[in-house]
Amino acid sequence: MKSDTTIKNICVAAAKRHTIKPIDFPFTTLFDGEHSGDLSNQITFSESELPISQTFIAKSNWTLVTTRRIVSCINGQVRETAASNVNSWNWGNFKGYKGEHTSIGEIKLDSGDVINIHIEAGRASMIIIYSIMTLVGQLKK
């Protein structure tokens, strides 16, 4: 199994490769350097687990992708899953049609459950989308 650092580096590289520069968005952060995000005091990381990306709209609405899991808070309700449990996804209105700044996507799990996630619309959407797709691909190999 690959180390958390290796998984993070692969996911960050994929997100950067698919995102139009500059990577500087109001709600979405790609953790390509030191870990310092809005969620650092709300999430307990397991040993060696590293953040990859986040969409932070408010304290009650955010999504975090780590090297092991996807954690999402919709209207104050936190749900999470191991990334290895993800079966498929629906990204919703990630292109930002109708002038919306954020969108709700769905992560479908092997169990049939669905976890909603926040995605910043437009160019920023590629950060969360490629973080999740690459992470799931790395863990399901």
Buried (B, 14 or more C-beta within 10 A) or exposed (E): EEEBEEBBBBBBEBBBEBBEEEBEBEBBBBBBEEEEBBBEEBBEBEEEBBBBBBBBBEEEBBBBBBBBBBBBBBEEEEBBBEBEBBEEBEBBBBEBEEEBEBBBBEBBBEEEEBBBBBBBBBBBBBBBBBBBBBBBBBBEE
